Amino acid sequence: MRDETEPLDDQGTSQEEAAEVLQILRDELFDGSDEAFALALGRTPQEVKAWFSGNEPVDADVLLKARGIAMERGAESLLPDHQEA
């Protein structure tokens, strides 16, 4: 099992940063709906709620899927790690 202090990806994303990315996307693209966001990620609403409450760590797969959703919907600029060129 991955240590919660270990980065989730090659960009060095921490748990805190990953939760922020997920929250922004849920709020902006899914009108704050845990259920709709969970469906898009292929996860359960209970998992989504557990990430936001801090009861469960965000895993790298979810972060990758969330970034993919942002790209598909043209919402990368919403992400805190998005760097303008």
TORKOL-4160 file (C-alpha; in steps of 0.2 Angstrom, whole numbers, padded with zeros to 4 digits, m for minus):
85
<pt num="1" X="0000" Y="0000" Z="0000"/>
<pt num="2" X="0006" Y="0017" Z="m0004"/>
<pt num="3" X="0012" Y="0029" Z="0010"/>
<pt num="4" X="0000" Y="0044" Z="0011"/>
<pt num="5" X="0015" Y="0056" Z="0011"/>
<pt num="6" X="0021" Y="0048" Z="m0005"/>
<pt num="7" X="0017" Y="0058" Z="m0021"/>
<pt num="8" X="0003" Y="0051" Z="m0032"/>
<pt num="9" X="0011" Y="0054" Z="m0049"/>
<pt num="10" X="0026" Y="0060" Z="m0058"/>
<pt num="11" X="0020" Y="0078" Z="m0055"/>
<pt num="12" X="0023" Y="0076" Z="m0036"/>
<pt num="13" X="0004" Y="0078" Z="m0032"/>
<pt num="14" X="0001" Y="0076" Z="m0013"/>
<pt num="15" X="m0015" Y="0069" Z="m0006"/>
<pt num="16" X="m0020" Y="0087" Z="m0001"/>
<pt num="17" X="m0018" Y="0093" Z="m0019"/>
<pt num="18" X="m0027" Y="0078" Z="m0026"/>
<pt num="19" X="m0042" Y="0081" Z="m0015"/>
<pt num="20" X="m0042" Y="0099" Z="m0021"/>
<pt num="21" X="m0042" Y="0094" Z="m0039"/>
<pt num="22" X="m0056" Y="0082" Z="m0036"/>
<pt num="23" X="m0066" Y="0095" Z="m0027"/>
<pt num="24" X="m0064" Y="0108" Z="m0040"/>
<pt num="25" X="m0069" Y="0096" Z="m0054"/>
<pt num="26" X="m0084" Y="0089" Z="m0044"/>
<pt num="27" X="m0090" Y="0107" Z="m0039"/>
<pt num="28" X="m0087" Y="0115" Z="m0057"/>
<pt num="29" X="m0091" Y="0101" Z="m0069"/>
<pt num="30" X="m0104" Y="0090" Z="m0059"/>
<pt num="31" X="m0113" Y="0104" Z="m0049"/>
<pt num="32" X="m0106" Y="0098" Z="m0033"/>
<pt num="33" X="m0114" Y="0081" Z="m0035"/>
<pt num="34" X="m0105" Y="0066" Z="m0027"/>
<pt num="35" X="m0116" Y="0054" Z="m0036"/>
<pt num="36" X="m0113" Y="0061" Z="m0054"/>
<pt num="37" X="m0094" Y="0063" Z="m0050"/>
<pt num="38" X="m0093" Y="0045" Z="m0044"/>
<pt num="39" X="m0102" Y="0039" Z="m0059"/>
<pt num="40" X="m0090" Y="0048" Z="m0071"/>
<pt num="41" X="m0075" Y="0041" Z="m0061"/>
<pt num="42" X="m0082" Y="0023" Z="m0061"/>
<pt num="43" X="m0082" Y="0024" Z="m0042"/>
<pt num="44" X="m0096" Y="0024" Z="m0028"/>
<pt num="45" X="m0103" Y="0039" Z="m0020"/>
<pt num="46" X="m0097" Y="0033" Z="m0004"/>
<pt num="47" X="m0079" Y="0032" Z="m0010"/>
<pt num="48" X="m0080" Y="0050" Z="m0016"/>
<pt num="49" X="m0087" Y="0056" Z="0001"/>
<pt num="50" X="m0073" Y="0047" Z="0010"/>
<pt num="51" X="m0060" Y="0056" Z="0000"/>
<pt num="52" X="m0067" Y="0073" Z="0004"/>
<pt num="53" X="m0069" Y="0068" Z="0022"/>
<pt num="54" X="m0051" Y="0062" Z="0023"/>
<pt num="55" X="m0057" Y="0045" Z="0028"/>
<pt num="56" X="m0049" Y="0037" Z="0012"/>
<pt num="57" X="m0034" Y="0042" Z="0003"/>
<pt num="58" X="m0036" Y="0047" Z="m0016"/>
<pt num="59" X="m0027" Y="0034" Z="m0027"/>
<pt num="60" X="m0017" Y="0038" Z="m0043"/>
<pt num="61" X="m0030" Y="0030" Z="m0054"/>
<pt num="62" X="m0044" Y="0042" Z="m0048"/>
<pt num="63" X="m0032" Y="0057" Z="m0050"/>
<pt num="64" X="m0028" Y="0051" Z="m0068"/>
<pt num="65" X="m0046" Y="0049" Z="m0072"/>
<pt num="66" X="m0051" Y="0065" Z="m0065"/>
<pt num="67" X="m0038" Y="0074" Z="m0075"/>
<pt num="68" X="m0044" Y="0065" Z="m0091"/>
<pt num="69" X="m0061" Y="0071" Z="m0087"/>
<pt num="70" X="m0055" Y="0089" Z="m0086"/>
<pt num="71" X="m0046" Y="0087" Z="m0102"/>
<pt num="72" X="m0061" Y="0080" Z="m0111"/>
<pt num="73" X="m0072" Y="0094" Z="m0105"/>
<pt num="74" X="m0059" Y="0108" Z="m0108"/>
<pt num="75" X="m0058" Y="0112" Z="m0090"/>
<pt num="76" X="m0039" Y="0110" Z="m0087"/>
<pt num="77" X="m0038" Y="0128" Z="m0083"/>
<pt num="78" X="m0048" Y="0125" Z="m0067"/>
<pt num="79" X="m0035" Y="0114" Z="m0060"/>
<pt num="80" X="m0023" Y="0122" Z="m0047"/>
<pt num="81" X="m0008" Y="0113" Z="m0056"/>
<pt num="82" X="m0012" Y="0119" Z="m0073"/>
<pt num="83" X="0002" Y="0130" Z="m0079"/>
<pt num="84" X="m0001" Y="0143" Z="m0092"/>
<pt num="85" X="0011" Y="0142" Z="m0107"/>
